[in-house]
Amino acid sequence: MPAREHTSKHYEEQLRVLKDKLLLMSHQAEQMIADAIRALVERRPSVAEEVIKSDDALDTLEIEIDNLCFEILALEQPVARDLRFLATALKIVKDLERIGDTAVNIAERAIELIQEPELKPLIDVPIMAQAAQKILKESLDAFVNSDVEQAERVIASDKQIDIMYEQIFRELLTYMFEDARTITRCLKLIFIAKNLERVGDHSANIAEMVVFLVRGQDIRHGTRLDRG
């Protein structure tokens, strides 16, 4: 009996560590997005370069989380909800890693834009970035708390980020039509906005995994909530 109790405590500790690592990875990805946009708005290439460098730490966390999941699966042989939790964690970590990649993409375009004359005051892009960061945080909160209602709000909020992207795209398209000299800068800003839209998509993916975790229902195809 003492051995089984020790094993149980160790198992719970492993699950706690896994949640903590996922939250840390989410926080770092969120910070990378925030710093990449700050580098663009404040025209600070050194900040963008730090974002690019920090991607290595995010990749390391991804490997640590994968290894921990596989260790728990191999040694503890979880069943039912815990098994779904691990399957969900393995999918979520991929979305977080890709969010880190989008932050790097934004930082790289920011460095290029900083070298050119400023096209216009940046208002919409930072607002879109804040919205994307918000639902990223909320998607991980929903995961950790097994909160389906919050997950459903995240999925609905992703549609608003899509609308923001479309508005930014249309505005920049107008700039390009009116002055061909702005085309290169406009395309880079559109690229940045598209990457923020992808952050929203990845956050919605995480939220969908929360529904799977809690209800055992996969809503990614066919039965998913309407996201437009």
N, C-alpha and C positions, 0 to 999 in steps of 0.2 A: 504493500500500500504506500509506504513512503516514497518508493521509486516512481509510482504512477503520479503522485501528487507533484513531485519535482518536475516530471516531464510535462505535466499540465501547466505549471507555472512558467516553465521555459517556453512552451508553445505560445502562451499568452504574451510573454515578453517579446517573442519574435514577431508576432502580429502587431504589437505596439510599435516596435522599431520600424517595421515596414510602413505603417501609417505615417510615422514621423519623417521617414525618408521621402515619402511621396509628397508630404506637405512642404518639406524643405526644397525639393526639386521644383514644385509648383511656385514657391516663393521666388526662387532664383530665376525661373523662366519669366515670371511676371516682372521682376526687377530688370531683367535684360530688355524686355519690351519698353519699359519706362525709360531706361537709360538711352536706348537707341533713339527714341523720339526726342528726349531731352538734348541729345547730341545734335539732332537735326534743327530743333527750334533755336537752341542757343548757339548753334554753329561752332561746336566744340569737337573737333576730330579726335582729340585724346580720349574723350568719353566713348565715342564710337569704337575706337580701337580696343578699349577695355571690354566692351561688350563682346567683340569678336574673340578676345582671349578667354573670356569666361565660359565660352561654349565647351571647352575641355572639361571643366568642373562638372557641367551638366551631363556630359557624356559619361563621366566617371560614376556619377550618381545612378544613371540609367543601368550601368553594368552591375553596380552593387545591389540595386533593387531586383534586377533579373535573377542574380545569383541567390539572393535571399528567398525569393519566391520558389525557385527550383529546390533549394535546400529544404524548405518547409514541406513542399510536395513530396520529396523523396523520403524524408525522415519521419514526418508526422502523419502522412497519409490522411489529410483532412477530407471530410465528406460534407455533403449538403451545402449550407450557406458559406462555410469557410472555404470550400472549394471554389464557389462562385466568386468569393472575395479575391482569392489569389488569381483566378482567371481574369477578373476585372482589373486588378493591379497591373498585370502583365500587359494589358492593352492600353491602360491609361498612361503608363510610362512611355509608350511609343508616341502618344500624342504630345506629352510634355517635351520630349526630345525634339519633336518637329517644331514645337513652338519656339524652342531655343534656336533652331535653324532659321525660323522666320525673323527672329530678333537680329541674328547675324546678317541676314539679307538686308534688313532695314538699315543696319549700321553701315554696311558697305555702300548702299546708295546715299546715305547721309554724308559720308566722307566725300563722295563725288559731288553732291549738290553744294556742299560747303565751299568748294573751289570755284563755284560759279556765282554770278550776281543773284541775289534773292529774287525769286519770281513774284511772290506776294506774301503778305503776313500769313503765317500758318496758324489757323484757328480750327478748322474742321478736322484736320488730321490728328492734332492732340486730343480733341474731344472724342474722336473715334477710338484712339488708343486707350483712353481712360475707360471707355465702355467695354473694350475688349479685355482689358486687365480685370475689370470688375467681374465679368462673367467667368473668367478663368478662375479667379479666387472662389467665386460662388460654386462653381462646378466641383472643386476639390472639397469645399465645405460640405456640399451635398454628399459626396462620396464618404467622407470620414464619418458623417453623422447619419448615413443611410437615409437621407431625407429626399424622398421622391418628389414631394411638392416643390422643393427648391430646385431640384433637377429639371422639372417641367418648366419652371420659370426661366431657367438658363436657356433651354431649348427655344422658348418663345422669344427671349431677348436676342438671340442670334439673328432673328429676322430683322431687328432694328439696326444691327450692325451692317447687314446686307444693304439696307436702305441708305445708310450713311455712305457706304462705298459707292453706290450708284449716284448719289448727289455729288460726291467729290469727282467722280469720273466725268459726269456731264459738265461740271464747271471747268475742269481742266481741258476738256475737249473744246470748249468755247475759246479758251486762251489760245489753243493751237490753231484753230481756224482763223482767229483774228491776227495772229503774229507767228509766222513760221519759225522765227528765232527762238520761240519758247518751247518748241516741240520736245527737244531732248530733256529739258528740265521737267516738263509736264509728264512725260512718260516715266521718269524716275519717281515722281510723286504718285502717279497712278500705281506703279509697282509697289511702293510702300503701303498705300491704302489697300491694295489687294492682299498683301501679307497680313495686314491687320484683320482683314475679312477672314483670312484663313485661321487666325487665332480664335476668332469666334466659332468657326467650324470645328476646330479641335476641342474647344470648350463644350460645344454641344455634343460632340462624340463622347466626351467624358460623362456628361449628364445622362446620355442614353445608356451608358454602362451602369450608372447608378440604378436606373430602372431595372436593368437585367439583374443586378446584385440583389435588390430588394424583392422584386416580383418574379424573378426567373423568366422574364419576358424580354425577348430581343426585338426592339422597335426600330432597328436600323433600316429595315427594308419592308415595304408593304404596310406594316402596322404602326410605323413610326408616327409621332405627332407631326402636324403640319408645320414645316419650316419655310414654306414658300418656294 
